[in-house]
Amino acid sequence: MANISAPALTATICTLEHRAWSALCSSGADLLPLLSINPVIIFPGDLLLTAVSTPTLHDMLQGWKMASHQQTLI
């Protein structure tokens, strides 16, 4: 693995985070290509979705139309 400096790593993480938010604002299907092979996402209400859960993360994100920052609680 190449040695990545802290500023380069930070820039890479920020770029990927912005791409993920952009995909979520468009649709869940747009987010799928950005996820790892074995993604894990925890939603409110302790809903845990993975590549092998029932329903799968893929199943749930296919129907996701869009999200906005106003809908997100931090």
N, CA, C, O and CB atoms as a CASP TS submission, in Angstrom:
PFRMAT TS
TARGET T0000
AUTHOR 0000-0000-0000
METHOD Language model
MODEL 1
PARENT N/A
ATOM      1  N   MET     1       0.847  -1.183   0.000  1.00  0.00           N
ATOM      2  CA  MET     1       0.000   0.000   0.000  1.00  0.00           C
ATOM      3  C   MET     1       0.889   1.241   0.000  1.00  0.00           C
ATOM      4  O   MET     1       1.892   1.300   0.712  1.00  0.00           O
ATOM      5  CB  MET     1      -0.962   0.001   1.226  1.00  0.00           C
ATOM      6  N   ALA     2       0.519   2.200  -0.783  1.00  0.00           N
ATOM      7  CA  ALA     2       1.295   3.437  -0.871  1.00  0.00           C
ATOM      8  C   ALA     2       1.193   4.221   0.434  1.00  0.00           C
ATOM      9  O   ALA     2       0.172   4.180   1.120  1.00  0.00           O
ATOM     10  CB  ALA     2       0.810   4.301  -2.054  1.00  0.00           C
ATOM     11  N   ASN     3       2.257   4.928   0.759  1.00  0.00           N
ATOM     12  CA  ASN     3       2.266   5.772   1.944  1.00  0.00           C
ATOM     13  C   ASN     3       1.476   7.040   1.627  1.00  0.00           C
ATOM     14  O   ASN     3       1.866   7.825   0.762  1.00  0.00           O
ATOM     15  CB  ASN     3       3.729   6.109   2.393  1.00  0.00           C
ATOM     16  N   ILE     4       0.377   7.230   2.327  1.00  0.00           N
ATOM     17  CA  ILE     4      -0.480   8.391   2.088  1.00  0.00           C
ATOM     18  C   ILE     4      -0.288   9.372   3.231  1.00  0.00           C
ATOM     19  O   ILE     4      -0.411   9.008   4.400  1.00  0.00           O
ATOM     20  CB  ILE     4      -1.980   7.976   1.954  1.00  0.00           C
ATOM     21  N   SER     5       0.011  10.608   2.891  1.00  0.00           N
ATOM     22  CA  SER     5       0.191  11.629   3.921  1.00  0.00           C
ATOM     23  C   SER     5      -1.157  11.982   4.537  1.00  0.00           C
ATOM     24  O   SER     5      -2.205  11.740   3.938  1.00  0.00           O
ATOM     25  CB  SER     5       0.868  12.893   3.334  1.00  0.00           C
ATOM     26  N   ALA     6      -1.123  12.549   5.722  1.00  0.00           N
ATOM     27  CA  ALA     6      -2.356  12.936   6.401  1.00  0.00           C
ATOM     28  C   ALA     6      -3.204  13.890   5.562  1.00  0.00           C
ATOM     29  O   ALA     6      -4.412  13.677   5.465  1.00  0.00           O
ATOM     30  CB  ALA     6      -2.032  13.578   7.734  1.00  0.00           C
ATOM     31  N   PRO     7      -2.632  14.937   4.949  1.00  0.00           N
ATOM     32  CA  PRO     7      -3.465  15.822   4.124  1.00  0.00           C
ATOM     33  C   PRO     7      -4.082  15.104   2.918  1.00  0.00           C
ATOM     34  O   PRO     7      -5.232  15.364   2.563  1.00  0.00           O
ATOM     35  CB  PRO     7      -2.638  17.003   3.640  1.00  0.00           C
ATOM     36  N   ALA     8      -3.330  14.211   2.297  1.00  0.00           N
ATOM     37  CA  ALA     8      -3.863  13.475   1.147  1.00  0.00           C
ATOM     38  C   ALA     8      -4.974  12.521   1.582  1.00  0.00           C
ATOM     39  O   ALA     8      -5.983  12.384   0.890  1.00  0.00           O
ATOM     40  CB  ALA     8      -2.739  12.693   0.439  1.00  0.00           C
ATOM     41  N   LEU     9      -4.792  11.871   2.711  1.00  0.00           N
ATOM     42  CA  LEU     9      -5.808  10.967   3.230  1.00  0.00           C
ATOM     43  C   LEU     9      -7.077  11.734   3.582  1.00  0.00           C
ATOM     44  O   LEU     9      -8.182  11.299   3.257  1.00  0.00           O
ATOM     45  CB  LEU     9      -5.282  10.213   4.458  1.00  0.00           C
ATOM     46  N   THR    10      -6.918  12.864   4.238  1.00  0.00           N
ATOM     47  CA  THR    10      -8.063  13.705   4.587  1.00  0.00           C
ATOM     48  C   THR    10      -8.806  14.152   3.334  1.00  0.00           C
ATOM     49  O   THR    10     -10.036  14.115   3.301  1.00  0.00           O
ATOM     50  CB  THR    10      -7.607  14.929   5.397  1.00  0.00           C
ATOM     51  N   ALA    11      -8.088  14.565   2.321  1.00  0.00           N
ATOM     52  CA  ALA    11      -8.709  14.999   1.066  1.00  0.00           C
ATOM     53  C   ALA    11      -9.455  13.848   0.402  1.00  0.00           C
ATOM     54  O   ALA    11     -10.551  14.042  -0.125  1.00  0.00           O
ATOM     55  CB  ALA    11      -7.649  15.561   0.106  1.00  0.00           C
ATOM     56  N   THR    12      -8.874  12.661   0.424  1.00  0.00           N
ATOM     57  CA  THR    12      -9.520  11.489  -0.174  1.00  0.00           C
ATOM     58  C   THR    12     -10.802  11.141   0.563  1.00  0.00           C
ATOM     59  O   THR    12     -11.829  10.883  -0.065  1.00  0.00           O
ATOM     60  CB  THR    12      -8.569  10.288  -0.169  1.00  0.00           C
ATOM     61  N   ILE    13     -10.751  11.130   1.883  1.00  0.00           N
ATOM     62  CA  ILE    13     -11.936  10.823   2.686  1.00  0.00           C
ATOM     63  C   ILE    13     -13.026  11.859   2.445  1.00  0.00           C
ATOM     64  O   ILE    13     -14.192  11.497   2.290  1.00  0.00           O
ATOM     65  CB  ILE    13     -11.579  10.765   4.183  1.00  0.00           C
ATOM     66  N   CYS    14     -12.672  13.136   2.409  1.00  0.00           N
ATOM     67  CA  CYS    14     -13.657  14.198   2.166  1.00  0.00           C
ATOM     68  C   CYS    14     -14.289  14.059   0.785  1.00  0.00           C
ATOM     69  O   CYS    14     -15.495  14.253   0.632  1.00  0.00           O
ATOM     70  CB  CYS    14     -13.001  15.580   2.304  1.00  0.00           C
ATOM     71  N   THR    15     -13.488  13.728  -0.211  1.00  0.00           N
ATOM     72  CA  THR    15     -14.008  13.543  -1.564  1.00  0.00           C
ATOM     73  C   THR    15     -15.005  12.392  -1.600  1.00  0.00           C
ATOM     74  O   THR    15     -16.079  12.519  -2.188  1.00  0.00           O
ATOM     75  CB  THR    15     -12.859  13.285  -2.555  1.00  0.00           C
ATOM     76  N   LEU    16     -14.659  11.273  -0.978  1.00  0.00           N
ATOM     77  CA  LEU    16     -15.564  10.122  -0.955  1.00  0.00           C
ATOM     78  C   LEU    16     -16.837  10.423  -0.171  1.00  0.00           C
ATOM     79  O   LEU    16     -17.923   9.985  -0.551  1.00  0.00           O
ATOM     80  CB  LEU    16     -14.861   8.910  -0.354  1.00  0.00           C
ATOM     81  N   GLU    17     -16.703  11.165   0.917  1.00  0.00           N
ATOM     82  CA  GLU    17     -17.877  11.538   1.702  1.00  0.00           C
ATOM     83  C   GLU    17     -18.821  12.416   0.883  1.00  0.00           C
ATOM     84  O   GLU    17     -20.036  12.221   0.919  1.00  0.00           O
ATOM     85  CB  GLU    17     -17.455  12.267   2.986  1.00  0.00           C
ATOM     86  N   HIS    18     -18.274  13.375   0.150  1.00  0.00           N
ATOM     87  CA  HIS    18     -19.107  14.237  -0.688  1.00  0.00           C
ATOM     88  C   HIS    18     -19.768  13.446  -1.813  1.00  0.00           C
ATOM     89  O   HIS    18     -20.924  13.704  -2.149  1.00  0.00           O
ATOM     90  CB  HIS    18     -18.271  15.378  -1.271  1.00  0.00           C
ATOM     91  N   ARG    19     -19.056  12.491  -2.398  1.00  0.00           N
ATOM     92  CA  ARG    19     -19.645  11.647  -3.438  1.00  0.00           C
ATOM     93  C   ARG    19     -20.789  10.816  -2.872  1.00  0.00           C
ATOM     94  O   ARG    19     -21.815  10.641  -3.529  1.00  0.00           O
ATOM     95  CB  ARG    19     -18.578  10.728  -4.058  1.00  0.00           C
ATOM     96  N   ALA    20     -20.617  10.303  -1.652  1.00  0.00           N
ATOM     97  CA  ALA    20     -21.660   9.499  -1.021  1.00  0.00           C
ATOM     98  C   ALA    20     -22.898  10.341  -0.727  1.00  0.00           C
ATOM     99  O   ALA    20     -24.018   9.899  -0.983  1.00  0.00           O
ATOM    100  CB  ALA    20     -21.137   8.863   0.270  1.00  0.00           C
ATOM    101  N   TRP    21     -22.709  11.558  -0.188  1.00  0.00           N
ATOM    102  CA  TRP    21     -23.858  12.430   0.080  1.00  0.00           C
ATOM    103  C   TRP    21     -24.556  12.814  -1.219  1.00  0.00           C
ATOM    104  O   TRP    21     -25.785  12.852  -1.272  1.00  0.00           O
ATOM    105  CB  TRP    21     -23.412  13.697   0.838  1.00  0.00           C
ATOM    106  N   SER    22     -23.801  13.093  -2.246  1.00  0.00           N
ATOM    107  CA  SER    22     -24.389  13.431  -3.542  1.00  0.00           C
ATOM    108  C   SER    22     -25.221  12.267  -4.067  1.00  0.00           C
ATOM    109  O   SER    22     -26.315  12.466  -4.596  1.00  0.00           O
ATOM    110  CB  SER    22     -23.291  13.804  -4.556  1.00  0.00           C
ATOM    111  N   ALA    23     -24.701  11.058  -3.921  1.00  0.00           N
ATOM    112  CA  ALA    23     -25.436   9.875  -4.365  1.00  0.00           C
ATOM    113  C   ALA    23     -26.714   9.703  -3.554  1.00  0.00           C
ATOM    114  O   ALA    23     -27.767   9.409  -4.120  1.00  0.00           O
ATOM    115  CB  ALA    23     -24.559   8.616  -4.247  1.00  0.00           C
ATOM    116  N   LEU    24     -26.639   9.883  -2.240  1.00  0.00           N
ATOM    117  CA  LEU    24     -27.831   9.756  -1.401  1.00  0.00           C
ATOM    118  C   LEU    24     -28.891  10.788  -1.745  1.00  0.00           C
ATOM    119  O   LEU    24     -30.086  10.500  -1.681  1.00  0.00           O
ATOM    120  CB  LEU    24     -27.455   9.884   0.056  1.00  0.00           C
ATOM    121  N   CYS    25     -28.461  11.981  -2.108  1.00  0.00           N
ATOM    122  CA  CYS    25     -29.414  13.032  -2.471  1.00  0.00           C
ATOM    123  C   CYS    25     -30.080  12.732  -3.807  1.00  0.00           C
ATOM    124  O   CYS    25     -31.129  13.293  -4.122  1.00  0.00           O
ATOM    125  CB  CYS    25     -28.715  14.392  -2.529  1.00  0.00           C
ATOM    126  N   SER    26     -29.479  11.862  -4.578  1.00  0.00           N
ATOM    127  CA  SER    26     -30.044  11.470  -5.863  1.00  0.00           C
ATOM    128  C   SER    26     -30.929  10.236  -5.688  1.00  0.00           C
ATOM    129  O   SER    26     -32.130  10.284  -5.955  1.00  0.00           O
ATOM    130  CB  SER    26     -28.923  11.193  -6.890  1.00  0.00           C
ATOM    131  N   SER    27     -30.328   9.131  -5.237  1.00  0.00           N
ATOM    132  CA  SER    27     -31.089   7.904  -4.981  1.00  0.00           C
ATOM    133  C   SER    27     -30.208   6.898  -4.266  1.00  0.00           C
ATOM    134  O   SER    27     -28.981   6.990  -4.299  1.00  0.00           O
ATOM    135  CB  SER    27     -31.635   7.303  -6.298  1.00  0.00           C
ATOM    136  N   GLY    28     -30.847   5.940  -3.623  1.00  0.00           N
ATOM    137  CA  GLY    28     -30.100   4.886  -2.963  1.00  0.00           C
ATOM    138  C   GLY    28     -29.323   4.033  -3.949  1.00  0.00           C
ATOM    139  O   GLY    28     -28.226   3.564  -3.645  1.00  0.00           O
ATOM    140  N   ALA    29     -29.894   3.833  -5.133  1.00  0.00           N
ATOM    141  CA  ALA    29     -29.215   3.030  -6.154  1.00  0.00           C
ATOM    142  C   ALA    29     -27.890   3.668  -6.557  1.00  0.00           C
ATOM    143  O   ALA    29     -26.939   2.957  -6.882  1.00  0.00           O
ATOM    144  CB  ALA    29     -30.113   2.860  -7.389  1.00  0.00           C
ATOM    145  N   ASP    30     -27.814   4.991  -6.539  1.00  0.00           N
ATOM    146  CA  ASP    30     -26.563   5.680  -6.878  1.00  0.00           C
ATOM    147  C   ASP    30     -25.491   5.483  -5.807  1.00  0.00           C
ATOM    148  O   ASP    30     -24.298   5.596  -6.089  1.00  0.00           O
ATOM    149  CB  ASP    30     -26.822   7.171  -7.077  1.00  0.00           C
ATOM    150  N   LEU    31     -25.919   5.189  -4.582  1.00  0.00           N
ATOM    151  CA  LEU    31     -24.967   4.972  -3.495  1.00  0.00           C
ATOM    152  C   LEU    31     -24.324   3.591  -3.570  1.00  0.00           C
ATOM    153  O   LEU    31     -23.171   3.427  -3.171  1.00  0.00           O
ATOM    154  CB  LEU    31     -25.659   5.147  -2.153  1.00  0.00           C
ATOM    155  N   LEU    32     -25.043   2.609  -4.068  1.00  0.00           N
ATOM    156  CA  LEU    32     -24.562   1.227  -4.053  1.00  0.00           C
ATOM    157  C   LEU    32     -23.164   1.039  -4.640  1.00  0.00           C
ATOM    158  O   LEU    32     -22.364   0.327  -4.032  1.00  0.00           O
ATOM    159  CB  LEU    32     -25.519   0.368  -4.799  1.00  0.00           C
ATOM    160  N   PRO    33     -22.823   1.632  -5.783  1.00  0.00           N
ATOM    161  CA  PRO    33     -21.475   1.423  -6.329  1.00  0.00           C
ATOM    162  C   PRO    33     -20.351   2.001  -5.456  1.00  0.00           C
ATOM    163  O   PRO    33     -19.191   1.621  -5.614  1.00  0.00           O
ATOM    164  CB  PRO    33     -21.395   2.035  -7.702  1.00  0.00           C
ATOM    165  N   LEU    34     -20.684   2.905  -4.547  1.00  0.00           N
ATOM    166  CA  LEU    34     -19.673   3.522  -3.689  1.00  0.00           C
ATOM    167  C   LEU    34     -19.400   2.712  -2.424  1.00  0.00           C
ATOM    168  O   LEU    34     -18.435   2.984  -1.709  1.00  0.00           O
ATOM    169  CB  LEU    34     -20.106   4.918  -3.310  1.00  0.00           C
ATOM    170  N   LEU    35     -20.238   1.724  -2.147  1.00  0.00           N
ATOM    171  CA  LEU    35     -20.105   0.944  -0.922  1.00  0.00           C
ATOM    172  C   LEU    35     -19.126  -0.211  -1.099  1.00  0.00           C
ATOM    173  O   LEU    35     -18.837  -0.633  -2.219  1.00  0.00           O
ATOM    174  CB  LEU    35     -21.462   0.412  -0.486  1.00  0.00           C
ATOM    175  N   SER    36     -18.627  -0.708   0.011  1.00  0.00           N
ATOM    176  CA  SER    36     -17.724  -1.858  -0.016  1.00  0.00           C
ATOM    177  C   SER    36     -18.502  -3.118  -0.388  1.00  0.00           C
ATOM    178  O   SER    36     -19.726  -3.092  -0.516  1.00  0.00           O
ATOM    179  CB  SER    36     -17.021  -2.038   1.354  1.00  0.00           C
ATOM    180  N   ILE    37     -17.777  -4.214  -0.559  1.00  0.00           N
ATOM    181  CA  ILE    37     -18.417  -5.492  -0.887  1.00  0.00           C
ATOM    182  C   ILE    37     -19.319  -5.950   0.251  1.00  0.00           C
ATOM    183  O   ILE    37     -20.372  -6.542   0.012  1.00  0.00           O
ATOM    184  CB  ILE    37     -17.358  -6.567  -1.189  1.00  0.00           C
ATOM    185  N   ASN    38     -18.910  -5.680   1.481  1.00  0.00           N
ATOM    186  CA  ASN    38     -19.672  -6.089   2.665  1.00  0.00           C
ATOM    187  C   ASN    38     -20.092  -4.871   3.477  1.00  0.00           C
ATOM    188  O   ASN    38     -19.585  -4.664   4.580  1.00  0.00           O
ATOM    189  CB  ASN    38     -18.844  -7.052   3.539  1.00  0.00           C
ATOM    190  N   PRO    39     -21.011  -4.061   2.951  1.00  0.00           N
ATOM    191  CA  PRO    39     -21.395  -2.844   3.663  1.00  0.00           C
ATOM    192  C   PRO    39     -22.258  -3.145   4.885  1.00  0.00           C
ATOM    193  O   PRO    39     -22.974  -4.146   4.932  1.00  0.00           O
ATOM    194  CB  PRO    39     -22.138  -1.905   2.728  1.00  0.00           C
ATOM    195  N   VAL    40     -22.172  -2.267   5.854  1.00  0.00           N
ATOM    196  CA  VAL    40     -23.030  -2.318   7.035  1.00  0.00           C
ATOM    197  C   VAL    40     -23.515  -0.896   7.266  1.00  0.00           C
ATOM    198  O   VAL    40     -22.712   0.025   7.414  1.00  0.00           O
ATOM    199  CB  VAL    40     -22.269  -2.897   8.306  1.00  0.00           C
ATOM    200  N   ILE    41     -24.829  -0.720   7.297  1.00  0.00           N
ATOM    201  CA  ILE    41     -25.403   0.591   7.594  1.00  0.00           C
ATOM    202  C   ILE    41     -26.436   0.402   8.695  1.00  0.00           C
ATOM    203  O   ILE    41     -27.293  -0.479   8.620  1.00  0.00           O
ATOM    204  CB  ILE    41     -26.045   1.247   6.314  1.00  0.00           C
ATOM    205  N   ILE    42     -26.342   1.239   9.711  1.00  0.00           N
ATOM    206  CA  ILE    42     -27.291   1.205  10.817  1.00  0.00           C
ATOM    207  C   ILE    42     -28.207   2.409  10.673  1.00  0.00           C
ATOM    208  O   ILE    42     -27.751   3.552  10.649  1.00  0.00           O
ATOM    209  CB  ILE    42     -26.562   1.206  12.207  1.00  0.00           C
ATOM    210  N   PHE    43     -29.495   2.141  10.578  1.00  0.00           N
ATOM    211  CA  PHE    43     -30.502   3.183  10.440  1.00  0.00           C
ATOM    212  C   PHE    43     -31.163   3.431  11.791  1.00  0.00           C
ATOM    213  O   PHE    43     -31.029   2.618  12.706  1.00  0.00           O
ATOM    214  CB  PHE    43     -31.557   2.793   9.375  1.00  0.00           C
ATOM    215  N   PRO    44     -31.874   4.547  11.923  1.00  0.00           N
ATOM    216  CA  PRO    44     -32.606   4.810  13.163  1.00  0.00           C
ATOM    217  C   PRO    44     -33.536   3.645  13.504  1.00  0.00           C
ATOM    218  O   PRO    44     -34.040   2.961  12.613  1.00  0.00           O
ATOM    219  CB  PRO    44     -33.414   6.116  13.042  1.00  0.00           C
ATOM    220  N   GLY    45     -33.750   3.431  14.772  1.00  0.00           N
ATOM    221  CA  GLY    45     -34.592   2.330  15.214  1.00  0.00           C
ATOM    222  C   GLY    45     -33.845   1.010  15.252  1.00  0.00           C
ATOM    223  O   GLY    45     -34.461  -0.055  15.274  1.00  0.00           O
ATOM    224  N   ASP    46     -32.514   1.074  15.258  1.00  0.00           N
ATOM    225  CA  ASP    46     -31.657  -0.114  15.323  1.00  0.00           C
ATOM    226  C   ASP    46     -31.825  -1.053  14.138  1.00  0.00           C
ATOM    227  O   ASP    46     -31.625  -2.260  14.275  1.00  0.00           O
ATOM    228  CB  ASP    46     -31.935  -0.867  16.586  1.00  0.00           C
ATOM    229  N   LEU    47     -32.189  -0.520  12.983  1.00  0.00           N
ATOM    230  CA  LEU    47     -32.277  -1.318  11.763  1.00  0.00           C
ATOM    231  C   LEU    47     -30.875  -1.468  11.189  1.00  0.00           C
ATOM    232  O   LEU    47     -30.268  -0.488  10.759  1.00  0.00           O
ATOM    233  CB  LEU    47     -33.244  -0.664  10.722  1.00  0.00           C
ATOM    234  N   LEU    48     -30.368  -2.682  11.183  1.00  0.00           N
ATOM    235  CA  LEU    48     -29.027  -2.989  10.703  1.00  0.00           C
ATOM    236  C   LEU    48     -29.155  -3.713   9.369  1.00  0.00           C
ATOM    237  O   LEU    48     -29.749  -4.789   9.289  1.00  0.00           O
ATOM    238  CB  LEU    48     -28.232  -3.851  11.741  1.00  0.00           C
ATOM    239  N   LEU    49     -28.593  -3.112   8.324  1.00  0.00           N
ATOM    240  CA  LEU    49     -28.661  -3.715   6.996  1.00  0.00           C
ATOM    241  C   LEU    49     -27.261  -4.037   6.501  1.00  0.00           C
ATOM    242  O   LEU    49     -26.333  -3.242   6.649  1.00  0.00           O
ATOM    243  CB  LEU    49     -29.381  -2.781   6.004  1.00  0.00           C
ATOM    244  N   THR    50     -27.127  -5.222   5.908  1.00  0.00           N
ATOM    245  CA  THR    50     -25.852  -5.681   5.364  1.00  0.00           C
ATOM    246  C   THR    50     -26.110  -6.326   4.003  1.00  0.00           C
ATOM    247  O   THR    50     -27.235  -6.322   3.503  1.00  0.00           O
ATOM    248  CB  THR    50     -25.148  -6.687   6.338  1.00  0.00           C
ATOM    249  N   ALA    51     -25.055  -6.875   3.418  1.00  0.00           N
ATOM    250  CA  ALA    51     -25.190  -7.569   2.140  1.00  0.00           C
ATOM    251  C   ALA    51     -25.954  -8.885   2.288  1.00  0.00           C
ATOM    252  O   ALA    51     -26.463  -9.417   1.301  1.00  0.00           O
ATOM    253  CB  ALA    51     -23.814  -7.834   1.539  1.00  0.00           C
ATOM    254  N   VAL    52     -26.039  -9.414   3.510  1.00  0.00           N
ATOM    255  CA  VAL    52     -26.704 -10.704   3.718  1.00  0.00           C
ATOM    256  C   VAL    52     -27.878 -10.629   4.700  1.00  0.00           C
ATOM    257  O   VAL    52     -28.449 -11.662   5.051  1.00  0.00           O
ATOM    258  CB  VAL    52     -25.700 -11.715   4.217  1.00  0.00           C
ATOM    259  N   SER    53     -28.243  -9.432   5.143  1.00  0.00           N
ATOM    260  CA  SER    53     -29.375  -9.305   6.065  1.00  0.00           C
ATOM    261  C   SER    53     -30.680  -9.532   5.304  1.00  0.00           C
ATOM    262  O   SER    53     -30.692  -9.603   4.075  1.00  0.00           O
ATOM    263  CB  SER    53     -29.377  -7.907   6.755  1.00  0.00           C
ATOM    264  N   THR    54     -31.770  -9.644   6.048  1.00  0.00           N
ATOM    265  CA  THR    54     -33.093  -9.746   5.440  1.00  0.00           C
ATOM    266  C   THR    54     -33.934  -8.608   5.968  1.00  0.00           C
ATOM    267  O   THR    54     -34.275  -8.612   7.151  1.00  0.00           O
ATOM    268  CB  THR    54     -33.762 -11.124   5.737  1.00  0.00           C
ATOM    269  N   PRO    55     -34.288  -7.624   5.142  1.00  0.00           N
ATOM    270  CA  PRO    55     -33.891  -7.441   3.743  1.00  0.00           C
ATOM    271  C   PRO    55     -32.419  -7.029   3.653  1.00  0.00           C
ATOM    272  O   PRO    55     -31.815  -6.618   4.644  1.00  0.00           O
ATOM    273  CB  PRO    55     -34.788  -6.381   3.059  1.00  0.00           C
ATOM    274  N   THR    56     -31.859  -7.144   2.462  1.00  0.00           N
ATOM    275  CA  THR    56     -30.468  -6.740   2.272  1.00  0.00           C
ATOM    276  C   THR    56     -30.382  -5.228   2.107  1.00  0.00           C
ATOM    277  O   THR    56     -31.374  -4.562   1.808  1.00  0.00           O
ATOM    278  CB  THR    56     -29.852  -7.452   1.048  1.00  0.00           C
ATOM    279  N   LEU    57     -29.198  -4.709   2.303  1.00  0.00           N
ATOM    280  CA  LEU    57     -28.968  -3.282   2.086  1.00  0.00           C
ATOM    281  C   LEU    57     -29.282  -2.924   0.640  1.00  0.00           C
ATOM    282  O   LEU    57     -29.882  -1.884   0.369  1.00  0.00           O
ATOM    283  CB  LEU    57     -27.509  -2.899   2.435  1.00  0.00           C
ATOM    284  N   HIS    58     -28.877  -3.785  -0.284  1.00  0.00           N
ATOM    285  CA  HIS    58     -29.142  -3.570  -1.709  1.00  0.00           C
ATOM    286  C   HIS    58     -30.646  -3.446  -1.956  1.00  0.00           C
ATOM    287  O   HIS    58     -31.088  -2.543  -2.666  1.00  0.00           O
ATOM    288  CB  HIS    58     -28.552  -4.724  -2.554  1.00  0.00           C
ATOM    289  N   ASP    59     -31.439  -4.361  -1.366  1.00  0.00           N
ATOM    290  CA  ASP    59     -32.896  -4.318  -1.535  1.00  0.00           C
ATOM    291  C   ASP    59     -33.479  -2.998  -1.041  1.00  0.00           C
ATOM    292  O   ASP    59     -34.333  -2.405  -1.700  1.00  0.00           O
ATOM    293  CB  ASP    59     -33.551  -5.484  -0.793  1.00  0.00           C
ATOM    294  N   MET    60     -33.021  -2.548   0.108  1.00  0.00           N
ATOM    295  CA  MET    60     -33.567  -1.325   0.696  1.00  0.00           C
ATOM    296  C   MET    60     -33.149  -0.074  -0.074  1.00  0.00           C
ATOM    297  O   MET    60     -33.953   0.843  -0.240  1.00  0.00           O
ATOM    298  CB  MET    60     -33.126  -1.205   2.143  1.00  0.00           C
ATOM    299  N   LEU    61     -31.905  -0.025  -0.546  1.00  0.00           N
ATOM    300  CA  LEU    61     -31.429   1.176  -1.230  1.00  0.00           C
ATOM    301  C   LEU    61     -31.966   1.299  -2.649  1.00  0.00           C
ATOM    302  O   LEU    61     -32.039   2.408  -3.178  1.00  0.00           O
ATOM    303  CB  LEU    61     -29.924   1.185  -1.262  1.00  0.00           C
ATOM    304  N   GLN    62     -32.343   0.197  -3.275  1.00  0.00           N
ATOM    305  CA  GLN    62     -32.878   0.272  -4.635  1.00  0.00           C
ATOM    306  C   GLN    62     -34.128   1.150  -4.690  1.00  0.00           C
ATOM    307  O   GLN    62     -34.332   1.875  -5.663  1.00  0.00           O
ATOM    308  CB  GLN    62     -33.200  -1.134  -5.159  1.00  0.00           C
ATOM    309  N   GLY    63     -34.960   1.090  -3.656  1.00  0.00           N
ATOM    310  CA  GLY    63     -36.190   1.868  -3.651  1.00  0.00           C
ATOM    311  C   GLY    63     -36.058   3.259  -3.056  1.00  0.00           C
ATOM    312  O   GLY    63     -37.013   4.035  -3.084  1.00  0.00           O
ATOM    313  N   TRP    64     -34.884   3.587  -2.516  1.00  0.00           N
ATOM    314  CA  TRP    64     -34.656   4.881  -1.868  1.00  0.00           C
ATOM    315  C   TRP    64     -34.592   5.945  -2.942  1.00  0.00           C
ATOM    316  O   TRP    64     -33.723   5.902  -3.813  1.00  0.00           O
ATOM    317  CB  TRP    64     -33.350   4.873  -1.012  1.00  0.00           C
ATOM    318  N   LYS    65     -35.494   6.887  -2.887  1.00  0.00           N
ATOM    319  CA  LYS    65     -35.559   7.914  -3.929  1.00  0.00           C
ATOM    320  C   LYS    65     -34.599   9.065  -3.689  1.00  0.00           C
ATOM    321  O   LYS    65     -33.928   9.505  -4.622  1.00  0.00           O
ATOM    322  CB  LYS    65     -36.956   8.448  -4.033  1.00  0.00           C
ATOM    323  N   MET    66     -34.516   9.567  -2.458  1.00  0.00           N
ATOM    324  CA  MET    66     -33.592  10.657  -2.174  1.00  0.00           C
ATOM    325  C   MET    66     -33.559  10.939  -0.676  1.00  0.00           C
ATOM    326  O   MET    66     -34.457  10.539   0.065  1.00  0.00           O
ATOM    327  CB  MET    66     -33.991  11.925  -2.951  1.00  0.00           C
ATOM    328  N   ALA    67     -32.535  11.615  -0.255  1.00  0.00           N
ATOM    329  CA  ALA    67     -32.406  12.069   1.124  1.00  0.00           C
ATOM    330  C   ALA    67     -31.876  13.488   1.084  1.00  0.00           C
ATOM    331  O   ALA    67     -31.274  13.909   0.097  1.00  0.00           O
ATOM    332  CB  ALA    67     -31.469  11.130   1.963  1.00  0.00           C
ATOM    333  N   SER    68     -32.099  14.213   2.148  1.00  0.00           N
ATOM    334  CA  SER    68     -31.570  15.571   2.208  1.00  0.00           C
ATOM    335  C   SER    68     -30.943  15.797   3.572  1.00  0.00           C
ATOM    336  O   SER    68     -31.223  15.066   4.522  1.00  0.00           O
ATOM    337  CB  SER    68     -32.680  16.619   1.931  1.00  0.00           C
ATOM    338  N   HIS    69     -30.097  16.808   3.666  1.00  0.00           N
ATOM    339  CA  HIS    69     -29.467  17.127   4.941  1.00  0.00           C
ATOM    340  C   HIS    69     -30.518  17.512   5.979  1.00  0.00           C
ATOM    341  O   HIS    69     -30.303  17.298   7.172  1.00  0.00           O
ATOM    342  CB  HIS    69     -28.448  18.263   4.767  1.00  0.00           C
ATOM    343  N   GLN    70     -31.638  18.068   5.558  1.00  0.00           N
ATOM    344  CA  GLN    70     -32.686  18.457   6.493  1.00  0.00           C
ATOM    345  C   GLN    70     -33.316  17.233   7.149  1.00  0.00           C
ATOM    346  O   GLN    70     -33.856  17.336   8.251  1.00  0.00           O
ATOM    347  CB  GLN    70     -33.757  19.282   5.779  1.00  0.00           C
ATOM    348  N   GLN    71     -33.256  16.078   6.489  1.00  0.00           N
ATOM    349  CA  GLN    71     -33.837  14.858   7.037  1.00  0.00           C
ATOM    350  C   GLN    71     -32.866  14.115   7.946  1.00  0.00           C
ATOM    351  O   GLN    71     -33.246  13.134   8.584  1.00  0.00           O
ATOM    352  CB  GLN    71     -34.282  13.948   5.915  1.00  0.00           C
ATOM    353  N   THR    72     -31.642  14.563   8.012  1.00  0.00           N
ATOM    354  CA  THR    72     -30.601  13.858   8.743  1.00  0.00           C
ATOM    355  C   THR    72     -30.440  14.436  10.139  1.00  0.00           C
ATOM    356  O   THR    72     -30.276  15.644  10.310  1.00  0.00           O
ATOM    357  CB  THR    72     -29.276  13.924   7.986  1.00  0.00           C
ATOM    358  N   LEU    73     -30.487  13.567  11.127  1.00  0.00           N
ATOM    359  CA  LEU    73     -30.263  13.980  12.512  1.00  0.00           C
ATOM    360  C   LEU    73     -28.856  13.587  12.903  1.00  0.00           C
ATOM    361  O   LEU    73     -28.435  12.452  12.679  1.00  0.00           O
ATOM    362  CB  LEU    73     -31.308  13.344  13.477  1.00  0.00           C
ATOM    363  N   ILE    74     -28.138  14.510  13.480  1.00  0.00           N
ATOM    364  CA  ILE    74     -26.768  14.218  13.905  1.00  0.00           C
ATOM    365  C   ILE    74     -26.720  14.210  15.414  1.00  0.00           C
ATOM    366  O   ILE    74     -25.660  13.984  15.997  1.00  0.00           O
ATOM    367  CB  ILE    74     -25.760  15.249  13.328  1.00  0.00           C
TER
END
